[in-house]
Amino acid sequence: MQKIIRFLPAILAASFLLTSCVTVRQGNVGVKRTIGKIHETNYPAGPRWYNPFVSKIIIVPVNTQNLEVNLPLPSKEGLNVQTEISILYHVREDKATDIIGSIGEDYLSTVILPVFRAAAADVTAKFMAKDMHTGNRMDIENAIRKKMMDLIGERGFVIEAVLLKSVTLPAGLYQAIEEKLEAEQEAQRMEFVLQKERQEAERKKIEAAGVRDANQIISEGLTPAIIQYQSLEVYKELSQSPNAKVIIGGGTQPLLLEP
């Protein structure tokens, strides 16, 4: 018993030292509060000593945090769309003491979540439900992020990104979207067919015009003198044939009779 009493001061001193030291890890800062007052300067990474009877060091993450939220959001046509959204954010290191002093340690549920819910509902109410499944998804994400930054950016929060991870549309809307896509694809196919037919009709028109022009040129070139000359050429070729033939000619067109 006497030995325990002898070492009691050392044990108490060791216990005090252990409880009066905190390690601030990388990606965090320490905010010291003494008798309810927040110190203006925060503590960077490393071991920090404090008096646990009157002080407390609050650890504040300043690296990127991922907050996942499941939330029904309204659409422009008045539908409720179930969504799963990730919010990537971080606390500015130089604003950590201000945030703890003015908002408190539970700034996530006090500021970030309420602002997100309001901003997300305000943005999605301007879009159709199907837009959350199309290329407009990025526009919705960026609009929510911008609105959040406008509301809480100056207080020391940085919203890095808002990501729509999954969207569950109301029953029946999927089928309507698929039917619309099929109708658009059919319309595009018909437009392709019509374009092809128009090109084929244009080709035939050009071909007919070429034949017409060729016949017109030939017709204009068949003068009586040329016809007579061609007839003489035919007589000449027939006269050179070894077969016996009877030729009747009226001076214009030759007529060949086989013997």
NORWODA-V9136 format. One line per field, one symbol per residue. ss: DSSP state (@ for helix, = for strand, . for the rest). psi: psi as a letter, one per 30 degrees, with the letter a starting at -180 (. if undefined). burial: # if it has 9 or more other ideal C-beta (glycine too) atoms within 8 Angstrom, else .. Layout:
# NORWODA-V9136
ss=???
psi=???
burial=???
This chain:
# NORWODA-V9136
ss=.@@@@@@@@@@@@@@@@@@.====...=======..==....=..====.....=======...==========.....============.@@@@@@@@@@....@@@@@@@@@@@@@@@@@@....@@@@@...@@@@@@@@@@@@@@@@@@@.============....@@@@@@@@@@@@@@@@@@@@@@@@@@@@@@@@@@@@@@@@@@@@@@@@@..@@@@@@@@@@@@@@@@.....=====....=====.
psi=eeeeeegeeeeeeeeeeefgkkkjlkgllkkkkjhfkkkfklkaklkkkljffflkjkkjkglkkjjkkkkkkllegglkkkljkkjkllkkefgeeeeeefeafhfefeeeeeeeeeeeeeeffflleffffaffeeeeeeeeeeeeeeegeffgkjjelkkjekkjllkfeeeeeeeeeeeeeeeeeeeeeeeeeeeeeeeeeeeeeeeeeeeeeeeffileeeeeeeeeeeeeeeffkflklkkkkgfdkkkkkk.
burial=...............#...###.#...#######...##..##....#.#.#..#.######....###.#.###...#.############..######..#...#..########.#######.#.####...##.#######.###..##.#####.####..#.#...#...#................................................###..#..##..#......#.#.#....#.....
